[in-house]
Amino acid sequence: MSPTPKQPTSRRRFALVVGDLAAILLAVLLALGIWVIVDGRGLGLPFVFRHLYWFPILAGLWLALAHANDFYSLRFSARLDASLLRLGQVTLQLVVVYLVIFFLSPRDALPRLFILYYAALSFLLIALWRAAQPSILHRTGAPRRALIVGGGPAALTLIQALRVEAPHDYTLAGVIVEPGEALAPDFSPLPIVSSGSDLLVIAEREHVTEIILAHEGELSADLFRALMDCTARGYRIVPMPLLYEQITGRVPVEHVGQRYWTSLLPVETNALFDPYPAVKRLVDVTLALIGLALFLPALPIIALAIRLDSAGPIFFRQARVGRGGQVFQIVKLRSMIHHAERSTGPTWAADADPRITRVGRFLRKTRLDELPQLVNVLRGEMSLIGPRPERPEFVAHLSERIPFYGTRHAVKPGITGWAQVRYPYGKSEEDALIKLQYDLFYIRRRSLALDLLIILRTIGKMVSMQGT
């Protein structure tokens, strides 16, 4: 019996987006109707038709804010309370954006109460859809039933990620273990079903649709033959690093090894010409010039606050490692006391770090201290989006302890990046490893769409003062 296709994770996300858009469009329609009724002037359908432009405007704004707030993460969509919290954040941000535009626009250019009607209706309709979607999506596609081949740390890491990041998308039928393979601890909740030579028989008996290859040693001849038989029968064989990357947005660098080293390489396109590098540089230069034009008028006030708060220079320069391992001088607004590392040498910043000044804490939370790096962008040493450049001392230390750490130097470093919007400030080797996983995901998947998503999330963190 050949396996029955199940609903992929990407389709589940697509279904969430479609359902949200349907709720948004209905909310716009109802808000226009309420506007007509409450106004009392008998505006009628012609008035509604003249304002149909609100449909694409609000739908587009919603999608931008939703992606900026990670609203389509399956980790959040699996929990109604987490979804409603994120929904409230997105709705509030939308209202704030509208109010800012409203007060900057000419009088009577925009409606006053319409956006409030829309915000309340969209929140209610999307909340109802999110409450109903588990049972609806369950009917349209059941979770994938999978077998894991391998019982080592890589398999355990994947199991933990599936349970946290995609709890409703996978049902694990068990673990296939080769004779003599060392088992990682904590496998007790999952059955050890048999050896690899019986893989096809087990897959048919357990009605699985996917086989996850997390085996860390050399494949035996029997296991390799069984995997080929499963492929011929239509079972999907997916390597652990690729599935982990798909569901977490990270590359599991500590479990890649020589067999899956190609999973560290950027995803290649089939296009004869890739416009991304040229467009990215054009966007970098354009936005850097705009950013500096907006930043310079505020610089005297910021500089005065820094100087009054603590003695020392306004700007802070430090050696960082850029593309290809080249060292350059990064420029930031000083947020620590002068000569903060005179007695300690290079050290990571910590929570409640006494070296950070009062003004510096505000600059870090709003990320204003990073704005002088726009000069580094214009020089071509950095990009707006990319892995954060690290200090040479830390690079040498981490390269000895973390595999493939130097891979992050394959692209220009950035003022902000995928790791910065997905993970807090790193203060240890463990944090550096997790951020490397995010950086490698960006290097593999970088695109204008991903860059835009990172910019939106960065703005959200700046507005909500979630910097470090």
C-alpha positions as CSV (number, residue, x, y, z in Angstrom):
1,M,0.0,0.0,0.0
2,S,1.5,3.3,-1.1
3,P,1.4,6.2,1.4
4,T,-1.4,8.8,1.2
5,P,-0.2,12.4,0.8
6,K,-0.8,14.6,3.9
7,Q,-1.0,18.3,4.2
8,P,2.5,19.9,4.2
9,T,3.4,22.5,6.8
10,S,3.6,25.2,4.1
11,R,0.0,24.4,3.1
12,R,-1.1,24.8,6.7
13,R,0.5,28.2,6.9
14,F,-1.2,29.1,3.5
15,A,-4.6,28.0,4.9
16,L,-4.0,30.3,7.9
17,V,-3.2,33.3,5.6
18,V,-6.2,32.6,3.4
19,G,-8.6,32.4,6.4
20,D,-7.2,35.6,7.9
21,L,-7.5,37.5,4.6
22,A,-11.2,36.3,4.3
23,A,-11.8,37.6,7.8
24,I,-10.1,40.9,7.0
25,L,-12.0,41.5,3.8
26,L,-15.3,40.7,5.5
27,A,-14.4,43.1,8.4
28,V,-13.7,45.9,5.8
29,L,-17.1,45.3,4.2
30,L,-18.9,45.3,7.5
31,A,-17.0,48.4,8.7
32,L,-18.0,50.2,5.5
33,G,-21.6,49.2,6.1
34,I,-21.6,50.3,9.7
35,W,-20.0,53.6,8.6
36,V,-22.9,54.1,6.1
37,I,-25.5,53.3,8.8
38,V,-24.0,55.4,11.6
39,D,-23.4,58.4,9.4
40,G,-27.1,58.8,8.8
41,R,-26.7,60.6,5.5
42,G,-28.0,57.7,3.4
43,L,-24.6,57.2,1.7
44,G,-25.7,53.9,0.1
45,L,-23.9,51.4,-2.1
46,P,-22.3,54.0,-4.4
47,F,-20.4,55.4,-1.4
48,V,-19.2,52.0,-0.5
49,F,-18.0,51.3,-4.1
50,R,-16.0,54.6,-4.0
51,H,-14.1,53.3,-1.0
52,L,-13.3,49.8,-2.2
53,Y,-9.6,50.8,-2.1
54,W,-9.7,50.1,1.6
55,F,-9.8,46.3,0.8
56,P,-6.2,46.1,-0.6
57,I,-4.8,48.8,1.7
58,L,-5.9,47.1,4.9
59,A,-5.2,43.6,3.7
60,G,-1.7,44.5,2.7
61,L,-1.0,46.4,5.9
62,W,-2.4,43.5,7.9
63,L,-0.1,40.9,6.2
64,A,2.9,43.1,6.7
65,L,2.3,43.6,10.4
66,A,1.3,39.9,10.9
67,H,4.5,38.7,9.3
68,A,6.5,41.3,11.3
69,N,5.0,39.8,14.5
70,D,5.5,36.2,13.5
71,F,1.8,35.6,13.5
72,Y,2.0,32.7,11.1
73,S,4.5,30.7,13.2
74,L,2.9,27.2,13.7
75,R,4.2,27.3,17.3
76,F,1.8,30.2,18.0
77,S,-1.1,29.1,15.8
78,A,-1.2,25.8,17.7
79,R,-2.2,27.7,20.9
80,L,-5.3,29.9,20.9
81,D,-4.1,32.0,23.8
82,A,-0.8,32.8,22.1
83,S,-2.6,33.5,18.8
84,L,-5.0,35.9,20.5
85,L,-2.1,37.7,22.2
86,R,-0.3,38.2,18.9
87,L,-3.6,39.2,17.2
88,G,-4.1,41.9,19.8
89,Q,-0.5,43.2,19.1
90,V,-1.1,43.3,15.4
91,T,-4.5,45.0,15.7
92,L,-3.1,47.6,18.1
93,Q,-0.1,48.3,15.8
94,L,-2.5,48.7,12.8
95,V,-4.6,51.3,14.7
96,V,-1.4,53.2,15.8
97,V,-0.1,53.3,12.2
98,Y,-3.5,54.5,11.0
99,L,-3.7,57.2,13.7
100,V,-0.2,58.5,12.8
101,I,-1.2,58.8,9.2
102,F,-4.6,60.3,10.2
103,F,-3.0,63.1,12.2
104,L,-0.4,63.9,9.5
105,S,-3.0,64.0,6.8
106,P,-5.2,67.1,5.9
107,R,-8.4,67.5,7.8
108,D,-11.2,65.1,6.6
109,A,-8.8,63.3,4.3
110,L,-9.4,60.0,6.2
111,P,-12.4,58.7,8.1
112,R,-12.2,58.8,11.9
113,L,-14.4,56.0,13.2
114,F,-14.1,53.6,10.3
115,I,-10.7,52.2,11.4
116,L,-12.1,51.5,14.9
117,Y,-15.1,49.6,13.4
118,Y,-12.6,47.7,11.2
119,A,-10.2,46.9,14.1
120,A,-12.9,45.5,16.4
121,L,-14.5,43.5,13.6
122,S,-11.2,42.1,12.3
123,F,-10.1,41.1,15.8
124,L,-13.4,39.3,16.4
125,L,-13.5,37.5,13.0
126,I,-9.9,36.4,13.0
127,A,-10.2,35.3,16.6
128,L,-13.2,33.1,15.7
129,W,-11.4,31.7,12.6
130,R,-8.3,30.9,14.7
131,A,-10.5,29.2,17.3
132,A,-12.2,27.1,14.6
133,Q,-9.2,26.4,12.4
134,P,-7.7,23.3,14.2
135,S,-10.9,21.3,13.5
136,I,-11.3,22.7,10.0
137,L,-7.6,22.1,9.0
138,H,-7.8,18.7,10.6
139,R,-10.6,17.8,8.1
140,T,-8.6,19.2,5.1
141,G,-5.4,17.4,6.0
142,A,-4.3,15.2,8.9
143,P,-0.9,15.5,10.5
144,R,1.9,13.6,8.7
145,R,2.8,10.3,10.3
146,A,6.5,9.8,10.4
147,L,9.2,7.3,11.3
148,I,12.6,8.6,12.5
149,V,15.7,6.7,11.3
150,G,18.4,7.1,14.0
151,G,18.4,7.3,17.7
152,G,21.2,9.7,18.5
153,P,21.3,13.4,19.6
154,A,20.3,14.6,16.1
155,A,17.1,12.5,16.3
156,L,16.3,13.8,19.8
157,T,16.9,17.4,18.7
158,L,14.4,17.0,15.9
159,I,11.8,15.3,18.1
160,Q,12.0,18.2,20.6
161,A,11.7,20.7,17.7
162,L,8.7,19.0,16.3
163,R,6.9,19.0,19.6
164,V,7.6,22.7,20.2
165,E,7.4,24.2,16.7
166,A,4.9,22.0,14.8
167,P,2.9,20.0,17.4
168,H,-0.1,19.5,15.1
169,D,1.7,18.7,11.9
170,Y,3.5,15.5,12.8
171,T,2.6,12.3,14.5
172,L,5.7,10.2,15.3
173,A,5.2,6.5,14.9
174,G,8.5,5.5,16.3
175,V,12.3,5.3,15.9
176,I,14.3,3.0,13.7
177,V,17.6,2.0,15.4
178,E,20.4,0.1,13.7
179,P,22.0,-2.8,15.8
180,G,24.8,-1.4,18.0
181,E,23.7,2.3,17.5
182,A,24.1,4.4,20.7
183,L,20.9,5.8,21.9
184,A,20.4,9.3,23.2
185,P,18.6,9.6,26.5
186,D,14.9,10.5,26.9
187,F,13.6,8.3,24.1
188,S,11.2,6.6,26.4
189,P,8.0,8.3,25.1
190,L,8.7,6.9,21.6
191,P,8.8,3.2,20.7
192,I,12.0,1.7,19.2
193,V,10.2,-0.2,16.5
194,S,13.0,-2.4,14.9
195,S,16.1,-2.4,12.8
196,G,16.6,-0.6,9.4
197,S,16.4,-3.8,7.3
198,D,12.7,-4.0,8.2
199,L,12.0,-0.3,7.3
200,L,9.6,-0.9,4.4
201,V,7.6,-3.4,6.3
202,I,7.3,-1.1,9.4
203,A,6.4,1.9,7.2
204,E,3.5,0.0,5.7
205,R,2.4,-1.5,9.0
206,E,2.5,1.9,10.8
207,H,0.8,3.7,7.8
208,V,3.5,6.4,7.7
209,T,3.8,9.0,5.0
210,E,7.3,10.3,5.7
211,I,10.6,8.9,6.8
212,I,13.0,11.3,8.5
213,L,16.7,10.4,8.2
214,A,18.5,11.4,11.4
215,H,21.1,8.6,11.3
216,E,24.5,10.0,12.3
217,G,26.8,7.1,11.3
218,E,27.5,5.3,8.1
219,L,24.4,3.7,6.6
220,S,24.5,-0.1,6.6
221,A,23.9,-1.9,3.3
222,D,20.5,-3.2,4.6
223,L,19.4,0.3,5.7
224,F,20.5,1.9,2.5
225,R,18.6,-0.8,0.5
226,A,15.5,-0.3,2.6
227,L,15.6,3.4,2.1
228,M,15.7,2.9,-1.7
229,D,12.8,0.5,-1.5
230,C,10.8,3.1,0.5
231,T,11.6,5.7,-2.1
232,A,10.4,3.5,-4.9
233,R,7.2,2.9,-3.1
234,G,6.5,6.6,-2.8
235,Y,7.6,7.4,0.7
236,R,9.1,10.8,1.2
237,I,12.6,10.6,2.7
238,V,13.7,13.9,4.3
239,P,17.1,14.5,5.9
240,M,16.9,15.8,9.5
241,P,18.8,19.1,8.8
242,L,16.4,20.2,6.0
243,L,13.2,19.4,8.0
244,Y,14.6,21.1,11.1
245,E,15.4,24.2,9.0
246,Q,11.9,24.2,7.6
247,I,10.1,24.2,10.9
248,T,12.4,26.3,13.0
249,G,14.0,28.9,10.7
250,R,17.5,27.6,11.8
251,V,20.1,25.3,10.5
252,P,21.1,22.6,13.0
253,V,24.8,23.2,12.5
254,E,25.9,20.9,15.3
255,H,24.2,18.0,13.6
256,V,25.1,18.6,10.0
257,G,28.4,16.7,9.8
258,Q,30.1,15.7,6.6
259,R,27.1,13.8,5.1
260,Y,24.8,16.9,5.1
261,W,27.4,19.6,4.6
262,T,25.6,20.7,1.4
263,S,22.7,21.9,3.6
264,L,24.9,24.8,4.6
265,L,25.2,26.1,1.0
266,P,22.9,28.8,-0.3
267,V,19.8,27.6,-2.1
268,E,20.6,28.0,-5.8
269,T,18.1,29.4,-8.3
270,N,17.7,28.4,-11.9
271,A,17.6,32.0,-13.2
272,L,20.2,33.0,-15.8
273,F,20.7,36.3,-14.0
274,D,20.2,36.9,-10.3
275,P,19.2,40.5,-9.7
276,Y,19.3,40.1,-5.9
277,P,22.9,41.3,-5.2
278,A,22.5,44.5,-7.4
279,V,19.0,45.3,-6.0
280,K,20.2,44.6,-2.5
281,R,23.1,47.1,-2.9
282,L,20.8,49.7,-4.4
283,V,18.4,49.3,-1.5
284,D,21.3,49.5,1.0
285,V,22.6,52.7,-0.4
286,T,19.2,54.3,-0.8
287,L,17.9,53.5,2.7
288,A,21.3,54.4,4.2
289,L,21.1,57.9,2.7
290,I,17.5,58.3,3.9
291,G,18.4,57.0,7.3
292,L,21.3,59.4,7.7
293,A,19.2,62.3,6.6
294,L,16.6,61.5,9.3
295,F,19.3,60.7,11.9
296,L,21.5,63.8,11.5
297,P,19.0,66.4,12.8
298,A,18.6,64.4,16.0
299,L,22.3,63.7,16.5
300,P,23.1,66.9,18.4
301,I,20.4,66.1,21.0
302,I,21.5,62.5,21.3
303,A,25.2,63.6,21.5
304,L,24.4,66.0,24.3
305,A,22.5,63.4,26.3
306,I,25.4,60.9,25.9
307,R,27.9,63.5,27.1
308,L,25.9,64.7,30.0
309,D,25.3,61.1,31.1
310,S,28.9,60.0,31.2
311,A,32.3,61.3,30.2
312,G,33.8,60.0,27.0
313,P,33.4,60.3,23.2
314,I,30.1,60.3,21.4
315,F,30.9,57.7,18.9
316,F,32.4,54.2,19.6
317,R,34.7,52.4,17.1
318,Q,35.5,48.7,17.3
319,A,37.2,46.1,15.1
320,R,34.7,43.6,13.6
321,V,35.1,40.7,11.2
322,G,33.3,41.2,7.9
323,R,32.8,39.3,4.6
324,G,35.7,36.9,3.8
325,G,37.2,37.4,7.2
326,Q,38.2,41.0,6.5
327,V,38.5,43.2,9.6
328,F,36.9,46.7,9.6
329,Q,36.0,49.4,12.1
330,I,32.4,49.5,13.1
331,V,30.9,52.9,14.2
332,K,28.2,53.1,16.9
333,L,26.9,55.6,19.4
334,R,28.6,54.9,22.7
335,S,26.3,53.1,25.1
336,M,28.8,52.1,27.8
337,I,31.2,53.9,30.1
338,H,34.4,55.0,28.5
339,H,37.2,52.3,28.5
340,A,34.6,49.7,29.7
341,E,36.9,46.8,29.0
342,R,40.2,48.3,30.3
343,S,40.4,45.9,33.2
344,T,38.5,42.9,31.9
345,G,39.5,42.6,28.2
346,P,36.9,41.6,25.6
347,T,33.7,40.3,27.3
348,W,30.1,39.8,26.3
349,A,27.5,42.2,27.6
350,A,25.3,40.8,30.3
351,D,21.8,41.5,31.6
352,A,21.8,44.6,33.8
353,D,25.4,45.2,32.8
354,P,26.8,47.9,35.0
355,R,29.0,49.2,32.2
356,I,25.9,50.3,30.2
357,T,25.0,54.0,30.9
358,R,21.4,55.2,31.5
359,V,21.3,56.9,28.0
360,G,23.0,53.9,26.6
361,R,20.3,51.6,27.8
362,F,17.7,53.6,26.0
363,L,19.8,53.7,22.9
364,R,20.2,49.9,22.9
365,K,16.5,49.2,23.5
366,T,15.5,51.5,20.6
367,R,18.6,50.3,18.6
368,L,19.5,54.0,17.9
369,D,23.1,53.2,18.9
370,E,23.3,51.1,15.6
371,L,22.4,54.0,13.3
372,P,26.0,55.3,12.7
373,Q,26.7,52.0,11.0
374,L,24.8,53.4,8.0
375,V,28.2,54.9,7.2
376,N,29.7,51.4,7.1
377,V,26.8,50.4,4.7
378,L,27.7,53.3,2.4
379,R,31.4,52.2,2.5
380,G,30.3,48.7,1.4
381,E,31.7,47.1,4.6
382,M,28.2,46.2,5.8
383,S,24.7,45.7,4.5
384,L,21.4,46.6,6.1
385,I,20.5,42.9,6.5
386,G,22.9,40.2,7.3
387,P,24.7,38.3,10.2
388,R,25.9,40.7,12.9
389,P,29.6,41.3,12.6
390,E,31.5,39.8,15.6
391,R,34.8,40.9,17.2
392,P,38.0,39.2,16.0
393,E,38.7,37.9,19.6
394,F,35.3,36.2,19.8
395,V,35.5,34.9,16.2
396,A,38.8,33.1,17.0
397,H,37.3,31.7,20.2
398,L,34.0,30.6,18.7
399,S,35.6,29.1,15.5
400,E,37.5,26.6,17.7
401,R,34.4,25.5,19.5
402,I,31.5,25.8,17.1
403,P,31.6,23.8,13.8
404,F,31.2,25.9,10.6
405,Y,31.2,29.2,12.5
406,G,33.3,30.8,9.7
407,T,30.5,30.1,7.2
408,R,28.7,33.3,8.4
409,H,31.4,35.3,6.8
410,A,30.3,34.2,3.3
411,V,28.1,37.4,3.1
412,K,28.4,41.0,4.2
413,P,27.5,41.5,7.9
414,G,24.3,43.5,8.6
415,I,23.0,46.2,11.0
416,T,20.1,43.8,11.7
417,G,19.5,40.2,10.7
418,W,17.4,37.1,11.0
419,A,19.1,36.1,14.2
420,Q,18.5,39.6,15.7
421,V,14.7,39.5,15.1
422,R,14.3,35.8,16.2
423,Y,16.6,35.6,19.2
424,P,17.6,37.8,22.1
425,Y,21.1,39.3,22.5
426,G,23.8,36.6,22.7
427,K,25.8,36.4,25.9
428,S,27.4,33.0,25.8
429,E,28.7,30.3,23.5
430,E,25.3,28.6,23.6
431,D,23.7,31.8,22.4
432,A,26.3,32.1,19.7
433,L,25.5,28.6,18.4
434,I,21.8,29.3,18.2
435,K,22.4,32.6,16.4
436,L,24.7,30.9,14.0
437,Q,21.9,28.5,13.2
438,Y,19.7,31.5,12.3
439,D,22.5,33.2,10.4
440,L,23.1,30.1,8.2
441,F,19.3,29.9,7.5
442,Y,19.5,33.5,6.2
443,I,22.6,32.8,4.1
444,R,20.8,29.8,2.5
445,R,17.4,31.6,2.0
446,R,18.3,35.2,1.6
447,S,16.0,37.1,-0.8
448,L,14.3,40.5,-1.0
449,A,11.2,39.0,0.6
450,L,13.1,37.8,3.6
451,D,15.0,41.1,3.8
452,L,11.7,43.0,3.9
453,L,10.4,40.7,6.6
454,I,13.5,41.3,8.7
455,I,13.2,45.1,8.2
456,L,9.5,45.0,9.3
457,R,10.4,43.0,12.4
458,T,13.3,45.2,13.2
459,I,11.0,48.3,13.1
460,G,8.6,46.5,15.4
461,K,11.3,45.7,17.9
462,M,12.5,49.4,17.8
463,V,9.0,50.7,18.4
464,S,8.3,48.3,21.2
465,M,11.8,48.9,22.7
466,Q,12.8,45.2,22.6
467,G,16.4,45.9,21.8
468,T,19.2,45.0,24.2
